[in-house]
Amino acid sequence: MLVYFLRTVFNIGLEPSFIWVYIFLFFVIFYFLNKYTWTLNQVEEFINDKENEVTLNRMIWVFWAMLIIPTVVYTIIFKE
């Protein structure tokens, strides 16, 4: 879609090179995600540690805010 947008707006004929860039970036991003993500055991240890209870309580508020605020905003926008 971005390639189509760039081609129509800027009249660029570089679609194949953009496709290869996106494929390369896709693999690079998932390489770093795989390298730096926690295992399930590490997550469970973090959750069970009492020192992290304050952090987890704050994050649950962030989670609910991220869920409720866009819902309310979209409801107001598309009310009509």
Helices and strands as residue ranges (DSSP letters): H 2-10, H 15-36, H 40-48, G 50-52, H 53-77
